[in-house]
Amino acid sequence: VAAIGFFVLLWLTGKYLLEPFLYEVTRINSNEIFIGSILLLVLAASDIAHLLGFSYSLGAFMAGMLIAETRYKNQIEADLIPFRDLLLGVFFVTVGMQIQFSIIADYVLLITLLLAGLIVLKASMIFLLLRFETSKRVALKSALSLFQLGEFGLVVFELASAKKLVDPTTSQVLIVVIILSMILTPFLLRHISSITDYLMPSKD
């Protein structure tokens, strides 16, 4: 019931109140007030989600979805880039500080197998979904470009560990797997054409 109420409240707010509110804010012609209003919306949605028993992250995520449906989304995205870069850096620093290298050394084989298995699984799913809509080479390149496990997984496992839903060692292993997949991404993207040619040679 709380979930339904939360989503209905956000939907009504986004459909009937958000656009007029942002229009009035832009009429003031103050960049500081505009940014402050956006942050207020995000914090309010996070707090409402928390009061209803959900996580702050879910509320912020829903607020972002609502803002993305407005005509001001490009302006908001440009104005919030400094905040995004700063907070993203803080987030990764805090995640890195929690990594225990002793656990990595003890479970290096498991981490390697999980990393390879999850990468192959995700890339295969993306390839199978796209191969019917585009050429096989394009589908393969898309799958290789999107093979990494997203940083949202870091948030999920951090929350699960904090709530004692996952064993700390298991959480550490999974977080390391996600980080390694993200580290591999730029190296693979740099050689994606040659890798695609090797796996699926083009026909002359």
N, C-alpha and C positions, 0 to 999 in steps of 0.2 A: 504493500500500500504506500509506504514511504517512497519507494522508487518511482511508482506511477505518479504520485503527487509531485515529486521533484522534477520529473521530465515534463509533466504538463505545465508546471509553473514556469520552467525555463522556455518552453515552446511558446506560451502566451506572451511572456516578456519579450522574446525575440521577435515575435510576429507583430505585436501591437505597440510596444513601448520603446524598444531599442533604437530603431531607425529615427523616430521623432526626437528621442533624447540626444542622439549623436548630431542630428541636424541643428538643434538648439545650441549644442556645445560649439559646433563649428562656426556658428554665427557670431560668437564672442570673439573669434579670431585671435585666440591665445593658445599657443602651442603647449604651454605649461598646463593650462586647464584641460586641454584635450587629452594629454597623456595622463594627467591625474584622474580624469573621468574613466579612462580605459582601465587603469589599475584598480580603481574603485569597483568597477563592474566585475573584474576578475576576483578580487578579494571577497566581494559580496557573494558571488556564486560559490566560491570555495567554502565560505563560512556557512552558507545555507546547506550545502552538501554535508558538511561536518555535523551540523545540528540534526540532520536527518539520519545520521549514522553511517555516512559514506566518507570517503577520503577527501582531503583537500584537493588532491590531484584530479579527482574526477570532476569536481566543481570547476576547477580552472580549465580542464579539457572541454567541458560543455560550454563554458563561456567563450572559449576560442572558436568552437563550432558555430555559435550564434553570431559572433562578430564577423566570421568569415562569410556570412550570408548577407552582410550589409554592403552598401556602395562605398563605404569608407575603409574597406579591408586593406587596400593597397597603401593608403596613407598611414593606417595604424601599424601595418607591418614595417614600413620604413621608419616610423618614429620609435618603434620598440626594438630595433636592431641593437642599439647599445646595451639595453637591458638584457636582451637575449644572450649576447656574447658574454657579458659579465657573469650572469647567473649560470650559464652553461659551463663556463670555466670553473666556477665555484663548485658546481655539482660534480664535475669530473675529478676535481681535486679531493673532495670529500670521499668519493668512491675509491680513488687510488690510495688514500690514507688508510682505508680499512682492509686492503689486500694483505694477506699474510703469506709471505713467500715460503714459509715452511710447509703450508698446506699445498702450495703449487708443486713443491718438490716431492711431496708424498703421493700426490695424485696426478703426476704429469702424464702417465699413460692414459688414465681415464679422461683427463682434460683433452688430450689429443684425439682420442676416439670420439668423444662427444662433439668436439669442434668439427671434425671431418664429417661425422654422421649428420649433424644438424645442417651444415652447409650444403651437403649433397641433397638432403631432404627438401630444404627450402628452395634451392635452385631447381630441383626436379619439378616441384609443384608449380613454380612460376613458369617454367618452360612448357609444361603440359597445358597450363591455362592459356598461354599465348600462341601456341603453335597452330591453333585452329583459326586465329584471327590475323596472323601475319606469317611471314616466311620463317623457316626453321632457324636460319642464321640470326635474324632479328630477335626471335624468341630466346635463342641461346645467349645472345649478348645482353638482353634485358635480364635474364636469369642470373648471369654472372655479375651484372652491375648491382643487383639487389640481394645478393646472397647473404650479406651481413645481418646479424641479429641486432635489432634496433636498441637504442639507448632506453626506450621505454621499458624494456625487459629489466634494465638495471633498477628502475624505480619499483617495478613489481617485486623483484627479489629482495630489494632493500626493505620494502614494507612487510613482505612475508616474513623476513628474518626478524624484524622489529616486533612483530606480533606473535613471534614464536610458532609460526605455521610451518616453517622449514628449518631443518637442522642447520646450525651456523656453518658447518663444514660443507654441506650440500650447497648452501647459498654462496659460499666463497667459490666453489668449483664452477657453478653456473655463471657467476659474475665474471670470473676470469675467462670463461669460454666466450661470453659476449664481447668482452674487451678485445680479446685476440682476433675475433672476427672483424671488428671495426679497425684494428690495426692493419689487417691484411688487405682491406678494401682499396686504399690508394695504390698499393703495389699491383693488385690485380687489374684495376682500371687502367693503369699505365700500359699494360701489355694485353688488354682485352682483345684487340684485333688479332694478334698473333696466337693467342690461346684459342680463339674461335676458329681460326684457320687450321689449327692443329686438331681440334676436336671434330670440326665439320668442314673439311676442305671445300672451297667453292668450285663449282663446275664451270669450266671455261666454255 
